[in-house]
Amino acid sequence: MSHDSSHVEEFIASDRDRALLGIIYGRRRIGKSTMLVDQVVNKNGFYFEATRAETRVQLDRLGRQLGEYLGVGSLALPDWDSAFAALLRVGERSAVPVPVVLDEFGHIKEADPGVDSVLAAALGPGARHSAAPNRTRLILCGSAISMMRSLTAGQAPLRGRAGMELVMWPDDYRIAATRLPKDAGDETTMRTFCVIGGVVGYATDMVNFDLPCNLTDFDRWVVDRTLSAAATLHREAATLLAEDPTVAGSGSLLHHSLLSVIANGSVTAGAIANGVGKQVSNISPVLNRLIDAGFIVRHSDPIRAQRALYALSDSFLQFHYAVLDPYGPLLRNRPPSEVWKDRLRHVFDSQVRGPVFEEVARTWVRRFANSSTVAPNGHIGPSRVAIEGVERELDVVVAEPGDVPGERAVIAIGEAKAGEQLDANHLQRLESARSALGARANDAKLLLFGARVDRDLARVANRRPDVEIVDLDRLYHGD
């Protein structure tokens, strides 16, 4: 059972003799609906998936399906008051909890913006409830992250009403690896993750259940399943933004532009603003909107205050805006296999594998590294340091707990190289960075992440307790 499923199981199994509300949201195609359908089937519950339609159409569909589930024929549901009353009665007098799922709730709210107020009243103390025990577990599920999050934010009507609010994210790189053939190899698995990330739908239906079986097969796969005009993933990013009402519409051009400049290396607020020809103050609200919608992440610098760096939230978005989007015209006019071989393979290596591998390294430190390598509960993220007057990027910085970034001791610094062979030069750069950070980094461990390691460097690391190498085998299988 997945971690997310266990939370849902626990919510549904609550022994409370009253109707309870849960909220689940996350990006499309990460497995929310599949998980909920499984729960409904296993517990004889009710599942309804809304469509983008007017309220009257929604209520008529719901009435037919709910009536069929109850075995009473189509129900007349004139409004959402009556609909929620009927839904909340499903678990009345039941000896066991009954899940009732309203999936794609964003479509319901889009058609009737006040529907959450109606539900709040139906769940509130002023509603007329039967004295009989009620084991209904009503779950609202949606893909528009910012809209779903707003249901319980601030003074929203449902604030304080939900007993569960679960945000589902794409799977990490280790879980994503389990979907590839067992003998694909760690290098193939990492490159595939750099394209489709941890979204389960991108590894199943949307690639026709076709994943590369080895490193030789990777080029064939990436051409057929992402670059081809017939590939479903070719247009997926544009669809994602168009389906989210908080970022679709008149501002969509700016949204796409911000995602594009970040994917192509502009990662500070100033650089992003320059990339789209606007002032930082003008793009800040848009950046925040894309962060709330789950398309961008803001990395706080562990050792410097107010120096946030921005990145796209997952590998596929990075791949789309660095490879698919800017080279779309070229792919339409030339065979994709030629374009990949002549140009896009290099773009992928430099602008996708690098940033994704850096985030994988930070994930490993955060979730899988043992305490002898990095002490737990530290602040983890990218940073920068001035070395001989030139500002250098630090892919991984781990700082001790503390409220003031500039005063935190540095536990570890790391360099992540997806395509280069790690050698003494990489170690020397880390040593220079540690010296430049001053006294607070005197005891910092040096971490080198890479797929290939020079033998001399490996021997040096074996002799030095302050140096550790994290190759692909350790990334995927070790701590």
C-alpha positions in Angstrom: 0.0 0.0 0.0 1.4 3.5 -0.9 1.8 6.2 1.7 -1.0 8.2 0.2 -3.3 5.1 0.2 -2.7 4.5 3.9 -3.8 8.1 4.7 -7.0 7.5 2.8 -7.6 4.1 4.4 -7.2 5.7 7.8 -9.6 8.5 7.0 -12.3 6.1 5.7 -11.9 3.7 8.6 -12.5 6.3 11.2 -15.0 5.0 13.9 -16.8 8.4 14.1 -20.6 8.0 13.8 -21.0 11.1 11.7 -20.4 12.1 8.1 -16.8 13.2 7.5 -15.2 15.3 4.7 -11.8 14.6 3.1 -10.1 16.5 0.3 -7.5 15.1 -2.1 -5.7 17.0 -4.9 -2.7 16.8 -7.1 -1.5 17.0 -10.7 -3.4 15.0 -13.3 -2.4 11.5 -14.1 -0.5 10.8 -10.8 -3.0 8.1 -9.7 -5.6 9.9 -7.6 -8.6 8.5 -9.3 -7.2 5.0 -9.6 -6.6 5.0 -5.9 -10.0 6.3 -5.0 -11.8 3.9 -7.4 -10.0 1.0 -5.7 -11.2 2.3 -2.3 -14.8 2.6 -3.6 -14.8 -0.9 -5.1 -13.3 -2.5 -2.1 -15.7 -0.8 0.3 -18.9 -0.8 -1.8 -18.9 3.0 -2.0 -20.0 5.5 -4.6 -17.9 7.2 -7.1 -18.9 10.1 -9.4 -16.6 11.9 -11.8 -17.7 15.4 -12.8 -17.2 16.7 -16.3 -16.9 20.3 -17.6 -20.6 21.0 -17.9 -23.3 23.3 -16.5 -24.7 22.6 -13.1 -28.0 21.2 -14.4 -26.1 18.6 -16.5 -23.9 17.7 -13.5 -26.9 17.2 -11.2 -28.8 15.1 -13.7 -25.8 12.8 -14.2 -25.3 12.6 -10.5 -28.9 11.8 -9.9 -28.9 8.9 -12.4 -25.7 7.4 -11.1 -26.5 7.8 -7.4 -30.0 6.3 -8.0 -28.6 3.4 -9.8 -26.1 2.8 -7.0 -28.9 2.9 -4.4 -31.2 0.7 -6.5 -34.0 3.2 -6.5 -34.0 4.6 -10.1 -32.9 8.0 -11.1 -33.0 10.7 -8.3 -34.3 14.2 -8.9 -31.7 16.6 -7.6 -32.9 20.1 -8.2 -29.9 21.8 -6.6 -26.7 21.1 -4.7 -28.5 21.3 -1.4 -30.5 18.2 -2.3 -27.5 16.6 -3.9 -25.3 16.8 -0.8 -28.2 15.8 1.4 -28.6 12.6 -0.7 -24.8 11.9 -0.8 -24.4 12.4 3.0 -27.3 9.9 3.6 -25.4 7.1 1.8 -23.7 5.9 4.9 -26.7 6.4 7.3 -27.3 3.3 9.5 -24.3 1.6 7.9 -22.3 -0.7 10.2 -19.1 0.1 8.2 -17.7 3.3 6.7 -18.9 4.1 3.2 -16.6 6.2 0.9 -18.5 8.7 -1.4 -16.2 10.3 -3.9 -16.8 13.4 -6.0 -13.9 13.4 -8.5 -12.9 16.4 -10.6 -14.6 18.7 -8.1 -13.0 21.6 -9.8 -15.5 21.2 -12.7 -18.4 21.4 -10.2 -17.0 24.6 -8.6 -16.2 26.1 -12.0 -19.9 25.8 -12.9 -21.2 26.9 -9.5 -18.6 28.9 -7.6 -20.8 28.8 -4.4 -21.0 25.1 -4.2 -18.5 24.9 -1.3 -20.7 27.1 0.8 -23.6 24.8 0.2 -21.5 21.8 1.3 -20.3 23.7 4.4 -23.9 24.2 5.4 -24.7 20.6 4.8 -21.9 19.6 7.1 -22.4 22.3 9.7 -24.0 22.2 13.1 -27.1 24.0 11.7 -27.9 21.3 9.3 -30.8 18.8 10.0 -29.1 15.5 10.6 -30.8 12.2 11.4 -30.2 10.9 14.8 -29.1 7.6 13.3 -25.4 6.9 13.0 -23.8 8.0 9.8 -20.6 6.5 8.4 -20.5 8.5 5.1 -16.9 9.5 4.2 -17.3 12.2 1.5 -14.1 12.8 -0.5 -13.6 15.7 -2.9 -10.9 15.2 -5.4 -9.5 17.5 -8.0 -6.5 18.3 -10.2 -6.5 22.1 -10.1 -4.2 22.4 -7.1 -4.6 26.1 -6.3 -8.4 25.9 -6.6 -8.6 22.8 -4.4 -6.3 24.3 -1.8 -8.4 27.4 -1.7 -11.4 25.3 -0.4 -9.9 25.4 3.1 -7.8 28.5 3.0 -8.3 31.8 4.9 -12.0 32.4 5.4 -13.2 29.8 2.9 -16.5 28.1 3.8 -15.0 24.7 4.2 -12.1 25.8 6.5 -12.2 23.6 9.5 -14.6 21.1 8.0 -12.2 18.6 6.4 -10.8 15.8 8.5 -8.3 15.0 5.8 -6.5 17.2 3.3 -4.1 15.2 1.2 -1.8 16.6 -1.5 -0.5 14.0 -3.9 2.7 14.6 -5.7 4.5 12.7 -8.4 6.5 9.7 -7.2 10.2 10.1 -6.3 12.8 8.6 -8.6 13.1 5.4 -6.7 9.4 4.6 -7.0 9.4 5.6 -10.6 12.2 3.1 -11.2 10.0 0.2 -10.3 7.9 0.8 -13.5 10.8 0.0 -15.9 11.9 -3.5 -16.8 14.0 -5.0 -14.1 17.1 -5.3 -16.2 16.9 -1.8 -17.8 19.8 -0.6 -15.7 20.2 2.5 -13.5 21.5 4.7 -16.2 18.4 4.0 -18.4 16.2 4.4 -15.5 17.7 7.8 -14.6 17.4 9.1 -18.2 13.8 8.0 -18.4 13.0 9.8 -15.1 14.6 12.9 -16.6 11.9 12.7 -19.4 8.7 11.7 -17.6 9.5 12.0 -13.9 7.3 10.3 -11.4 3.9 10.7 -12.9 2.4 7.2 -13.2 0.3 8.1 -16.2 3.3 9.1 -18.2 4.9 5.7 -17.7 1.7 3.7 -18.6 -1.2 4.8 -20.7 0.4 7.9 -22.2 3.3 6.0 -23.6 1.2 3.0 -24.6 2.9 1.0 -21.7 6.2 1.3 -23.6 9.3 2.1 -21.6 12.9 1.6 -22.7 14.4 -1.8 -21.9 18.0 -0.7 -21.9 20.3 2.3 -22.7 20.4 1.4 -26.4 16.6 1.4 -26.6 16.4 4.9 -24.9 16.9 6.9 -28.1 14.2 4.9 -29.9 11.8 5.4 -27.0 12.3 9.1 -26.5 11.7 9.7 -30.3 8.6 7.5 -30.5 7.0 8.5 -27.2 7.8 12.2 -26.8 9.2 13.8 -30.0 6.9 12.2 -32.6 3.9 14.3 -33.7 1.7 11.3 -32.7 3.1 11.1 -29.2 0.5 11.9 -26.5 3.1 13.6 -24.3 4.0 16.0 -27.1 1.2 18.3 -26.1 0.8 17.3 -22.4 2.3 20.4 -20.8 0.0 22.8 -22.7 -3.0 20.7 -21.8 -2.0 20.8 -18.1 -2.0 24.6 -18.0 -5.2 24.9 -20.1 -7.1 22.5 -17.7 -6.2 24.5 -14.6 -8.6 27.5 -14.4 -6.2 29.5 -12.2 -3.5 29.7 -14.8 -5.5 29.3 -18.1 -7.0 32.2 -20.0 -5.7 35.6 -20.8 -2.4 35.3 -18.9 -1.5 31.9 -20.3 1.2 33.4 -22.6 3.1 34.9 -19.7 2.7 31.6 -17.7 4.3 29.6 -20.6 7.0 32.2 -20.9 8.0 32.0 -17.3 8.1 28.2 -17.4 10.3 28.4 -20.5 12.9 30.8 -19.2 13.2 28.9 -15.9 13.7 25.6 -17.9 16.4 27.3 -19.9 18.5 28.4 -17.0 17.0 31.6 -15.5 16.5 30.6 -11.9 16.6 33.8 -9.9 13.7 36.3 -9.8 15.8 38.9 -11.5 16.9 36.6 -14.3 13.4 35.3 -14.8 12.1 38.9 -15.0 14.8 39.9 -17.5 14.0 36.8 -19.6 10.4 37.9 -20.1 11.1 41.6 -20.3 9.3 42.6 -17.1 10.0 44.0 -13.6 10.4 41.6 -10.7 7.5 43.2 -9.0 5.3 42.5 -12.0 6.1 38.8 -12.3 6.1 38.0 -8.5 2.3 37.5 -8.4 2.5 35.3 -11.5 5.3 33.2 -10.0 3.3 32.7 -6.9 0.3 31.6 -8.9 2.3 29.0 -10.7 3.8 27.8 -7.4 0.3 27.5 -5.9 -0.8 25.6 -9.0 2.1 23.1 -8.6 4.1 24.0 -11.8 7.0 25.8 -10.1 8.9 25.2 -6.9 10.8 27.8 -4.9 14.0 26.6 -3.3 15.0 28.5 -0.2 18.7 29.0 0.1 19.9 27.1 3.2 22.6 29.6 4.0 21.6 32.9 2.6 18.5 34.9 3.4 16.1 36.0 0.6 18.0 34.3 -2.2 15.4 31.9 -3.5 16.0 29.9 -6.6 13.2 28.7 -8.9 12.8 25.4 -10.7 10.0 23.6 -12.6 8.2 21.2 -10.3 9.0 18.0 -12.2 11.2 16.4 -14.9 8.5 16.3 -17.6 7.9 20.0 -17.4 11.7 20.6 -17.6 11.8 18.3 -20.7 8.9 20.0 -22.3 10.0 23.6 -22.0 13.7 22.8 -22.7 13.3 20.3 -25.6 9.7 20.0 -26.9 8.5 23.6 -26.8 11.4 25.5 -28.3 12.2 22.9 -31.0 8.6 22.2 -32.0 8.9 23.8 -35.5 12.1 21.9 -36.2 10.4 18.6 -35.2 7.5 19.3 -37.5 9.8 19.9 -40.5 12.3 17.2 -40.1 12.2 13.5 -39.0 12.3 13.5 -35.1 15.0 10.8 -35.1 17.3 13.1 -37.0 16.5 16.1 -34.9 17.2 14.1 -31.7 20.5 12.7 -33.0 21.8 16.0 -34.5 20.6 18.5 -31.8 18.2 17.5 -29.1 20.2 14.8 -27.5 22.8 17.5 -26.6 20.0 19.9 -25.4 18.6 17.1 -23.3 22.0 16.3 -21.7 22.8 19.9 -20.9 19.4 21.4 -20.0 17.4 18.5 -18.7 19.6 15.8 -17.3 21.7 18.3 -15.3 18.9 20.1 -13.4 16.9 16.9 -12.9 20.0 15.1 -11.6 20.7 17.9 -9.2 17.2 17.6 -7.7 17.6 13.9 -7.5 20.8 14.4 -5.5 18.9 16.7 -3.1 16.1 14.2 -2.8 18.6 11.4 -1.9 20.1 13.6 0.8 16.6 14.5 2.1 15.1 11.1 2.1 17.6 8.3 1.8 21.0 9.3 3.1 22.0 7.7 6.4 22.7 9.8 9.5 26.4 9.1 9.4 26.5 10.8 6.0 24.3 13.8 6.7 22.6 14.6 10.0 18.8 14.6 9.8 16.6 17.6 10.0 18.9 20.0 8.3 18.0 22.6 5.7 18.7 21.3 2.2 18.8 23.2 -1.1 20.9 24.8 -3.8 23.0 27.8 -3.0 25.9 30.0 -4.4 29.2 31.1 -3.2 31.8 33.6 -4.4 35.2 32.0 -5.2 37.9 34.5 -6.2 35.3 37.0 -7.1 33.2 34.7 -9.3 29.9 33.4 -8.0 29.6 29.6 -8.3 26.6 27.4 -8.0 26.4 24.7 -5.3 24.1 21.9 -6.3 23.6 20.6 -2.8 24.0 22.4 0.5 22.9 21.0 3.9 22.9 23.4 6.8 22.1 22.8 10.4 18.6 23.7 11.9 18.3 27.3 12.8 16.1 30.3 12.0 18.7 32.6 10.5 20.2 31.3 7.2 23.3 33.4 7.5 24.2 31.9 10.9 23.7 28.2 10.1 26.7 25.9 10.2 27.2 24.0 6.9 26.9 20.2 7.4 27.6 19.2 3.8 28.1 20.6 0.3 27.7 18.6 -2.9 28.2 18.6 -6.6 26.0 16.6 -9.0 27.1 15.7 -12.5 24.8 13.6 -14.6 26.9 13.3 -17.7 30.5 14.0 -16.6 32.9 11.6 -15.1 33.7 12.7 -11.5 37.4 13.3 -11.0 39.9 15.2 -8.9 38.8 18.5 -10.5 35.3 18.2 -9.1 36.6 17.4 -5.6 39.0 20.4 -5.8 36.0 22.7 -6.7 34.1 21.5 -3.7 37.2 22.1 -1.5 37.5 25.6 -2.8 33.8 26.2 -2.1 34.1 24.9 1.4 37.1 27.3 2.0 35.1 30.2 0.6 32.2 29.6 2.9 34.5 30.3 5.9 34.6 28.9 9.4 31.0 27.7 9.5 31.8 25.2 6.8 35.1 23.9 8.3 33.6 20.5 9.1 31.3 20.2 6.1 31.3 16.9 4.3 32.0 16.9 0.6 29.5 14.8 -1.5 30.1 14.0 -5.2 27.1 12.7 -7.1 27.6 11.1 -10.6 27.0 8.2 -12.9 30.7 7.6 -13.6 33.6 8.0 -11.2 37.3 8.2 -11.9 39.3 5.4 -10.1 41.8 7.8 -8.6 39.0 9.9 -7.1 37.4 6.7 -5.7 40.7 5.8 -4.0 40.9 9.3 -2.5 37.4 9.2 -1.2 38.0 5.8 0.4 40.9 7.4 2.4 39.1 10.6 3.4 36.2 10.6 5.9 35.1 14.0 4.7 34.5 12.9 1.1 31.8 10.6 -0.1 30.8 9.5 -3.6 27.2 8.8 -4.4 27.0 6.9 -7.7 23.9 5.6 -9.4 24.0 2.4 -7.5 24.0 4.2 -4.2 21.4 6.7 -5.4 18.9 4.0 -6.3 19.8 1.2 -3.8 21.9 2.5 -0.9 22.0 5.1 1.8 
